[in-house]
């Protein structure tokens, strides 16, 4: 009677796969660490103005010298010319420019909007003040659209990007892993995003006081941002499987979050990071939240459309994936009946 071999093919298979898995882990973890370091550290280390919209107001003869001085910073500023201080203020409130230098008989006056970006407001103040000090003049600085009193540096608003991204990824992953499909999945995603929006507005506006706009509009921004992420996660997972969760999560975390410009401004990031960030939900959500909370909805159409497209495409993918899966089981029984033996 023959005895079975000590190592069967089934037992040898896991042993042969173990070294490959170990090598994959050893290689993959450093690669992910390198990508994370590049994504988060590179924009921070290369922060500088790049075609930053800046206004100059006053008579042409008086503003020529100011434009010449600003032009020395090659590629730093995109100059917009205005007739007077009132027109410059309107441009700042419409989010056309981040600030403006107004030439008056009493001396230069700097208009800023710390609500648009405290980092940019500080940068403009330092640049204009230093230039004026070199000429022996003083600059009067006016914050046209200030940040909330409880968040003067805008740090709390910038910190809200990551929790919304995490909430969206968690909602999308939960819908996928729980096996919800079709209308049920869409309803769950919409319901979770709505609840997250209400809770986020209650915390940020009512409790922390870092937002000053319309409460329901802010809740809508939070909800739409969350839905854009969660729908993308669940939608891609419905089409390609659970790997879709990792793909969208990687995109949102490693590109969307560091490229959002929440801590500074999109024009302060190295190219094309600032542009890419505004195409992704975290960047579009931050820009939309600033517009709704501090600028009465000015320049809100672009980021709102970006978030709406993400949400619509994601929810559409959820429904499409459910429809494709529902067709597969209907064809399997017929094939089994054809192959079944007679008798």
SEVO-853001 format. One record per residue (C-alpha): x, y, z; residue number from 1. Coordinates in nm, 2 decimals. Each point is the difference from the previous one (the first is absolute). Layout:
BEGIN
<u->X	v->Y	w->Z	i->NUM> $
...
END
This chain:
BEGIN
<u->0.00	v->0.00	w->0.00	i->1> $
<u->0.16	v->0.33	w->-0.11	i->2> $
<u->0.02	v->0.29	w->0.24	i->3> $
<u->-0.08	v->0.36	w->-0.10	i->4> $
<u->0.29	v->0.23	w->-0.05	i->5> $
<u->0.09	v->0.23	w->0.29	i->6> $
<u->-0.06	v->0.31	w->-0.21	i->7> $
<u->-0.31	v->0.01	w->-0.22	i->8> $
<u->-0.04	v->0.26	w->-0.28	i->9> $
<u->-0.26	v->0.18	w->0.21	i->10> $
<u->0.23	v->0.03	w->0.29	i->11> $
<u->0.29	v->0.11	w->-0.22	i->12> $
<u->-0.20	v->0.28	w->-0.16	i->13> $
<u->-0.03	v->0.22	w->0.30	i->14> $
<u->0.37	v->-0.05	w->0.08	i->15> $
<u->0.10	v->0.11	w->-0.35	i->16> $
<u->-0.23	v->0.30	w->0.01	i->17> $
<u->0.12	v->0.12	w->0.34	i->18> $
<u->0.34	v->0.14	w->-0.12	i->19> $
<u->-0.19	v->0.19	w->-0.28	i->20> $
<u->-0.23	v->0.15	w->0.25	i->21> $
<u->0.28	v->0.10	w->0.23	i->22> $
<u->0.19	v->0.16	w->-0.29	i->23> $
<u->-0.32	v->0.18	w->-0.11	i->24> $
<u->-0.04	v->0.14	w->0.36	i->25> $
<u->0.36	v->0.10	w->0.03	i->26> $
<u->-0.01	v->0.19	w->-0.34	i->27> $
<u->-0.35	v->0.14	w->0.02	i->28> $
<u->0.02	v->0.17	w->0.34	i->29> $
<u->0.31	v->0.21	w->-0.08	i->30> $
<u->-0.16	v->0.10	w->-0.33	i->31> $
<u->-0.32	v->0.11	w->0.17	i->32> $
<u->0.21	v->0.19	w->0.26	i->33> $
<u->0.20	v->0.17	w->-0.28	i->34> $
<u->-0.33	v->0.10	w->-0.18	i->35> $
<u->-0.15	v->0.14	w->0.32	i->36> $
<u->0.31	v->0.20	w->0.07	i->37> $
<u->0.01	v->0.13	w->-0.35	i->38> $
<u->-0.37	v->0.09	w->0.00	i->39> $
<u->0.00	v->0.18	w->0.33	i->40> $
<u->0.35	v->0.14	w->0.03	i->41> $
<u->0.06	v->0.11	w->-0.36	i->42> $
<u->-0.29	v->0.26	w->-0.02	i->43> $
<u->0.09	v->0.13	w->0.35	i->44> $
<u->0.37	v->0.04	w->-0.09	i->45> $
<u->-0.07	v->0.18	w->-0.33	i->46> $
<u->-0.27	v->0.24	w->0.13	i->47> $
<u->0.03	v->0.33	w->-0.19	i->48> $
<u->-0.22	v->0.24	w->-0.20	i->49> $
<u->-0.06	v->-0.11	w->-0.36	i->50> $
<u->-0.21	v->0.24	w->-0.21	i->51> $
<u->-0.18	v->0.10	w->0.32	i->52> $
<u->-0.29	v->0.23	w->-0.09	i->53> $
<u->0.08	v->0.35	w->0.14	i->54> $
<u->-0.17	v->0.33	w->-0.07	i->55> $
<u->0.15	v->0.34	w->-0.04	i->56> $
<u->-0.23	v->0.30	w->0.03	i->57> $
<u->0.05	v->0.37	w->-0.07	i->58> $
<u->0.10	v->0.24	w->-0.28	i->59> $
<u->0.21	v->-0.17	w->-0.27	i->60> $
<u->0.29	v->0.24	w->0.05	i->61> $
<u->0.00	v->-0.07	w->0.38	i->62> $
<u->-0.03	v->-0.38	w->-0.03	i->63> $
<u->0.27	v->-0.05	w->-0.26	i->64> $
<u->0.27	v->0.00	w->0.27	i->65> $
<u->-0.19	v->-0.25	w->0.21	i->66> $
<u->-0.05	v->-0.23	w->-0.30	i->67> $
<u->0.37	v->0.03	w->-0.08	i->68> $
<u->0.10	v->-0.10	w->0.35	i->69> $
<u->-0.24	v->-0.30	w->0.01	i->70> $
<u->0.13	v->-0.10	w->-0.34	i->71> $
<u->0.34	v->-0.06	w->0.14	i->72> $
<u->-0.14	v->-0.32	w->0.16	i->73> $
<u->-0.01	v->-0.18	w->-0.33	i->74> $
<u->-0.30	v->-0.23	w->-0.04	i->75> $
<u->-0.11	v->0.07	w->0.36	i->76> $
<u->-0.30	v->0.23	w->-0.07	i->77> $
<u->-0.28	v->0.04	w->-0.25	i->78> $
<u->-0.07	v->0.37	w->-0.01	i->79> $
<u->-0.36	v->0.12	w->-0.03	i->80> $
<u->-0.05	v->0.38	w->-0.04	i->81> $
<u->-0.29	v->0.19	w->0.15	i->82> $
<u->-0.10	v->0.36	w->-0.01	i->83> $
<u->-0.04	v->0.06	w->0.37	i->84> $
<u->-0.02	v->-0.16	w->0.35	i->85> $
<u->-0.37	v->-0.08	w->-0.03	i->86> $
<u->0.05	v->-0.21	w->-0.32	i->87> $
<u->0.29	v->-0.18	w->0.17	i->88> $
<u->-0.21	v->-0.08	w->0.30	i->89> $
<u->-0.27	v->-0.14	w->-0.23	i->90> $
<u->0.25	v->-0.22	w->-0.17	i->91> $
<u->0.12	v->-0.14	w->0.33	i->92> $
<u->-0.35	v->-0.07	w->0.12	i->93> $
<u->-0.07	v->-0.17	w->-0.33	i->94> $
<u->0.31	v->-0.22	w->0.05	i->95> $
<u->0.16	v->0.13	w->-0.32	i->96> $
<u->0.32	v->0.11	w->0.18	i->97> $
<u->0.14	v->-0.09	w->0.34	i->98> $
<u->0.09	v->0.36	w->0.08	i->99> $
<u->0.07	v->0.34	w->-0.15	i->100> $
<u->0.25	v->0.29	w->0.03	i->101> $
<u->-0.18	v->0.33	w->-0.01	i->102> $
<u->0.21	v->0.31	w->-0.08	i->103> $
<u->-0.14	v->0.30	w->0.19	i->104> $
<u->0.14	v->0.36	w->0.06	i->105> $
<u->0.06	v->-0.11	w->0.36	i->106> $
<u->0.21	v->-0.29	w->-0.10	i->107> $
<u->-0.06	v->-0.37	w->-0.11	i->108> $
<u->-0.28	v->-0.19	w->0.16	i->109> $
<u->-0.01	v->-0.38	w->0.00	i->110> $
<u->-0.33	v->-0.18	w->-0.02	i->111> $
<u->0.00	v->-0.37	w->0.09	i->112> $
<u->-0.25	v->-0.28	w->0.07	i->113> $
<u->0.13	v->-0.24	w->0.27	i->114> $
<u->-0.32	v->-0.20	w->-0.05	i->115> $
<u->0.12	v->-0.10	w->-0.34	i->116> $
<u->0.34	v->-0.10	w->0.13	i->117> $
<u->0.17	v->0.12	w->0.32	i->118> $
<u->0.33	v->-0.11	w->-0.15	i->119> $
<u->-0.04	v->0.21	w->-0.31	i->120> $
<u->-0.12	v->0.30	w->0.20	i->121> $
<u->0.32	v->-0.03	w->0.22	i->122> $
<u->0.21	v->-0.04	w->-0.31	i->123> $
<u->-0.14	v->0.31	w->-0.17	i->124> $
<u->0.03	v->0.21	w->0.32	i->125> $
<u->0.37	v->-0.10	w->0.04	i->126> $
<u->0.08	v->0.06	w->-0.36	i->127> $
<u->-0.17	v->0.34	w->-0.03	i->128> $
<u->0.12	v->0.12	w->0.34	i->129> $
<u->0.36	v->-0.08	w->-0.07	i->130> $
<u->-0.01	v->0.17	w->-0.33	i->131> $
<u->-0.16	v->0.31	w->0.16	i->132> $
<u->0.26	v->0.00	w->0.28	i->133> $
<u->0.28	v->0.01	w->-0.25	i->134> $
<u->-0.15	v->0.31	w->-0.15	i->135> $
<u->-0.06	v->0.16	w->0.34	i->136> $
<u->-0.38	v->-0.02	w->-0.01	i->137> $
<u->-0.26	v->-0.18	w->0.21	i->138> $
<u->-0.28	v->-0.22	w->-0.12	i->139> $
<u->-0.35	v->-0.01	w->0.14	i->140> $
<u->-0.14	v->-0.35	w->0.00	i->141> $
<u->-0.37	v->-0.08	w->0.00	i->142> $
<u->-0.14	v->-0.35	w->0.02	i->143> $
<u->-0.31	v->0.02	w->-0.22	i->144> $
<u->-0.13	v->-0.35	w->0.06	i->145> $
<u->0.15	v->-0.13	w->0.33	i->146> $
<u->-0.01	v->-0.35	w->0.14	i->147> $
<u->-0.22	v->-0.10	w->0.29	i->148> $
<u->0.12	v->0.15	w->0.33	i->149> $
<u->0.03	v->-0.36	w->0.15	i->150> $
<u->0.23	v->-0.11	w->-0.29	i->151> $
<u->0.21	v->0.30	w->-0.10	i->152> $
<u->0.27	v->-0.21	w->-0.17	i->153> $
<u->-0.25	v->-0.22	w->-0.18	i->154> $
<u->0.16	v->-0.31	w->0.15	i->155> $
<u->-0.33	v->-0.16	w->0.11	i->156> $
<u->-0.16	v->0.05	w->-0.34	i->157> $
<u->0.30	v->-0.16	w->-0.17	i->158> $
<u->-0.01	v->-0.29	w->0.25	i->159> $
<u->-0.36	v->-0.08	w->-0.10	i->160> $
<u->0.12	v->-0.15	w->-0.34	i->161> $
<u->0.14	v->-0.32	w->0.13	i->162> $
<u->-0.30	v->-0.10	w->0.23	i->163> $
<u->-0.24	v->0.05	w->-0.29	i->164> $
<u->0.22	v->-0.21	w->-0.23	i->165> $
<u->0.02	v->-0.28	w->0.26	i->166> $
<u->-0.37	v->0.01	w->0.06	i->167> $
<u->-0.07	v->-0.03	w->-0.37	i->168> $
<u->0.24	v->-0.29	w->-0.04	i->169> $
<u->-0.15	v->-0.18	w->0.30	i->170> $
<u->-0.36	v->0.05	w->-0.12	i->171> $
<u->0.09	v->-0.13	w->-0.35	i->172> $
<u->0.19	v->-0.30	w->0.14	i->173> $
<u->-0.28	v->-0.08	w->0.24	i->174> $
<u->-0.26	v->-0.01	w->-0.28	i->175> $
<u->0.22	v->-0.22	w->-0.21	i->176> $
<u->0.10	v->-0.25	w->0.28	i->177> $
<u->-0.36	v->-0.03	w->0.13	i->178> $
<u->-0.11	v->-0.11	w->-0.35	i->179> $
<u->-0.25	v->0.29	w->-0.06	i->180> $
<u->-0.08	v->0.04	w->-0.37	i->181> $
<u->-0.21	v->0.21	w->-0.23	i->182> $
<u->-0.25	v->0.24	w->0.15	i->183> $
<u->0.08	v->-0.12	w->0.35	i->184> $
<u->0.37	v->0.09	w->-0.04	i->185> $
<u->-0.09	v->0.34	w->-0.14	i->186> $
<u->-0.24	v->0.08	w->0.28	i->187> $
<u->0.25	v->-0.11	w->0.26	i->188> $
<u->0.28	v->0.22	w->-0.15	i->189> $
<u->-0.24	v->0.30	w->-0.03	i->190> $
<u->-0.13	v->-0.05	w->0.35	i->191> $
<u->0.35	v->-0.03	w->0.15	i->192> $
<u->0.13	v->0.30	w->-0.18	i->193> $
<u->-0.30	v->0.21	w->0.11	i->194> $
<u->0.04	v->-0.10	w->0.36	i->195> $
<u->0.38	v->0.07	w->-0.01	i->196> $
<u->-0.07	v->0.34	w->-0.15	i->197> $
<u->-0.24	v->0.10	w->0.28	i->198> $
<u->0.24	v->-0.13	w->0.27	i->199> $
<u->0.30	v->0.18	w->-0.16	i->200> $
<u->-0.19	v->0.33	w->-0.02	i->201> $
<u->-0.12	v->-0.04	w->0.36	i->202> $
<u->0.36	v->-0.05	w->0.11	i->203> $
<u->0.18	v->0.25	w->-0.22	i->204> $
<u->-0.26	v->0.28	w->0.00	i->205> $
<u->-0.21	v->-0.03	w->0.31	i->206> $
<u->0.26	v->-0.14	w->0.25	i->207> $
<u->0.35	v->0.11	w->-0.13	i->208> $
<u->-0.11	v->0.31	w->-0.17	i->209> $
<u->0.25	v->-0.02	w->-0.28	i->210> $
<u->-0.26	v->0.06	w->-0.27	i->211> $
<u->-0.21	v->0.31	w->-0.04	i->212> $
<u->-0.23	v->-0.06	w->-0.30	i->213> $
<u->-0.34	v->-0.15	w->-0.05	i->214> $
<u->-0.03	v->-0.31	w->0.22	i->215> $
<u->-0.20	v->-0.22	w->-0.24	i->216> $
<u->0.23	v->0.10	w->-0.30	i->217> $
<u->0.30	v->-0.11	w->0.20	i->218> $
<u->-0.17	v->-0.33	w->0.10	i->219> $
<u->-0.07	v->-0.05	w->-0.37	i->220> $
<u->0.36	v->0.05	w->-0.09	i->221> $
<u->0.11	v->-0.25	w->0.26	i->222> $
<u->-0.26	v->-0.25	w->-0.12	i->223> $
<u->0.09	v->0.04	w->-0.37	i->224> $
<u->0.37	v->-0.03	w->0.07	i->225> $
<u->-0.05	v->-0.32	w->0.20	i->226> $
<u->-0.24	v->-0.14	w->-0.27	i->227> $
<u->0.25	v->0.07	w->-0.27	i->228> $
<u->0.26	v->-0.22	w->0.17	i->229> $
<u->-0.23	v->-0.27	w->0.13	i->230> $
<u->-0.18	v->-0.04	w->-0.34	i->231> $
<u->0.33	v->-0.02	w->-0.18	i->232> $
<u->0.12	v->-0.27	w->0.24	i->233> $
<u->-0.32	v->-0.21	w->-0.02	i->234> $
<u->-0.04	v->0.06	w->-0.37	i->235> $
<u->0.35	v->-0.12	w->-0.11	i->236> $
<u->-0.03	v->-0.29	w->0.24	i->237> $
<u->-0.33	v->-0.10	w->-0.16	i->238> $
<u->0.17	v->-0.01	w->-0.34	i->239> $
<u->0.34	v->-0.16	w->0.08	i->240> $
<u->-0.05	v->-0.15	w->0.34	i->241> $
<u->0.14	v->0.08	w->0.34	i->242> $
<u->0.32	v->0.12	w->-0.16	i->243> $
<u->-0.19	v->0.32	w->-0.09	i->244> $
<u->-0.01	v->0.09	w->0.36	i->245> $
<u->0.38	v->0.01	w->0.01	i->246> $
<u->0.03	v->0.19	w->-0.33	i->247> $
<u->-0.23	v->0.29	w->0.09	i->248> $
<u->0.14	v->0.01	w->0.36	i->249> $
<u->0.35	v->0.03	w->-0.14	i->250> $
<u->-0.10	v->0.27	w->-0.24	i->251> $
<u->-0.18	v->0.20	w->0.27	i->252> $
<u->0.25	v->-0.04	w->0.27	i->253> $
<u->0.33	v->0.02	w->-0.19	i->254> $
<u->-0.10	v->0.27	w->-0.25	i->255> $
<u->-0.33	v->0.16	w->0.10	i->256> $
<u->0.10	v->0.09	w->0.35	i->257> $
<u->0.35	v->0.14	w->-0.04	i->258> $
<u->-0.09	v->0.16	w->-0.34	i->259> $
<u->-0.31	v->0.17	w->0.14	i->260> $
<u->0.17	v->0.33	w->0.09	i->261> $
<u->-0.20	v->0.01	w->0.32	i->262> $
<u->0.29	v->0.13	w->0.20	i->263> $
<u->0.10	v->0.26	w->-0.25	i->264> $
<u->-0.15	v->0.04	w->-0.35	i->265> $
<u->0.00	v->-0.20	w->-0.33	i->266> $
<u->0.22	v->0.28	w->-0.15	i->267> $
<u->0.26	v->-0.06	w->0.27	i->268> $
<u->0.06	v->-0.36	w->-0.09	i->269> $
<u->0.25	v->-0.12	w->-0.26	i->270> $
<u->-0.15	v->-0.07	w->-0.34	i->271> $
<u->-0.20	v->-0.20	w->-0.08	i->272> $
<u->-0.09	v->-0.09	w->0.36	i->273> $
<u->-0.23	v->0.29	w->0.05	i->274> $
<u->-0.20	v->-0.07	w->-0.31	i->275> $
<u->-0.02	v->-0.37	w->0.07	i->276> $
<u->-0.11	v->0.07	w->0.35	i->277> $
<u->-0.30	v->0.21	w->-0.11	i->278> $
<u->-0.12	v->-0.29	w->-0.22	i->279> $
<u->-0.02	v->-0.23	w->0.30	i->280> $
<u->-0.27	v->0.01	w->0.28	i->281> $
<u->0.22	v->0.13	w->0.29	i->282> $
<u->0.13	v->0.30	w->-0.20	i->283> $
<u->-0.34	v->0.08	w->-0.16	i->284> $
<u->-0.17	v->-0.04	w->0.34	i->285> $
<u->0.24	v->0.24	w->0.18	i->286> $
<u->-0.04	v->0.26	w->-0.27	i->287> $
<u->-0.38	v->-0.03	w->0.00	i->288> $
<u->-0.01	v->0.02	w->0.38	i->289> $
<u->0.20	v->0.33	w->0.00	i->290> $
<u->-0.23	v->0.15	w->-0.26	i->291> $
<u->-0.32	v->-0.10	w->0.18	i->292> $
<u->0.12	v->0.09	w->0.35	i->293> $
<u->0.18	v->0.33	w->-0.06	i->294> $
<u->-0.08	v->0.13	w->-0.35	i->295> $
<u->-0.38	v->-0.05	w->-0.03	i->296> $
<u->0.05	v->-0.27	w->-0.26	i->297> $
<u->0.23	v->0.19	w->-0.23	i->298> $
<u->0.20	v->-0.22	w->-0.25	i->299> $
<u->-0.19	v->-0.30	w->0.13	i->300> $
<u->-0.12	v->-0.14	w->-0.33	i->301> $
<u->0.33	v->-0.16	w->-0.11	i->302> $
<u->0.07	v->-0.21	w->0.32	i->303> $
<u->-0.37	v->-0.08	w->0.04	i->304> $
<u->-0.01	v->-0.15	w->-0.35	i->305> $
<u->0.31	v->-0.20	w->0.07	i->306> $
<u->-0.15	v->-0.16	w->0.31	i->307> $
<u->-0.33	v->-0.06	w->-0.18	i->308> $
<u->0.18	v->-0.18	w->-0.28	i->309> $
<u->0.19	v->-0.22	w->0.24	i->310> $
<u->-0.33	v->-0.08	w->0.19	i->311> $
<u->-0.20	v->-0.06	w->-0.32	i->312> $
<u->0.26	v->-0.22	w->-0.17	i->313> $
<u->0.05	v->-0.20	w->0.32	i->314> $
<u->-0.37	v->-0.06	w->0.06	i->315> $
<u->-0.04	v->-0.09	w->-0.36	i->316> $
<u->0.28	v->-0.25	w->0.03	i->317> $
<u->-0.18	v->-0.15	w->0.30	i->318> $
<u->-0.32	v->-0.06	w->-0.20	i->319> $
<u->0.19	v->-0.12	w->-0.30	i->320> $
<u->0.20	v->-0.25	w->0.20	i->321> $
<u->-0.32	v->-0.13	w->0.17	i->322> $
<u->-0.17	v->-0.04	w->-0.34	i->323> $
<u->0.30	v->-0.19	w->-0.15	i->324> $
<u->0.01	v->-0.24	w->0.30	i->325> $
<u->-0.37	v->-0.07	w->-0.01	i->326> $
<u->0.03	v->-0.13	w->-0.35	i->327> $
<u->0.26	v->-0.26	w->0.07	i->328> $
<u->-0.20	v->-0.23	w->0.23	i->329> $
<u->-0.29	v->-0.01	w->-0.26	i->330> $
<u->0.23	v->-0.17	w->-0.26	i->331> $
<u->0.16	v->-0.25	w->0.23	i->332> $
<u->-0.31	v->-0.23	w->0.07	i->333> $
<u->-0.07	v->-0.04	w->-0.38	i->334> $
<u->0.36	v->-0.12	w->-0.05	i->335> $
<u->-0.03	v->-0.24	w->0.29	i->336> $
<u->-0.32	v->-0.15	w->-0.14	i->337> $
<u->0.17	v->-0.06	w->-0.34	i->338> $
<u->0.29	v->-0.18	w->0.15	i->339> $
<u->-0.20	v->-0.22	w->0.24	i->340> $
<u->0.00	v->-0.37	w->-0.09	i->341> $
<u->-0.32	v->-0.18	w->-0.11	i->342> $
<u->-0.14	v->-0.27	w->0.22	i->343> $
END
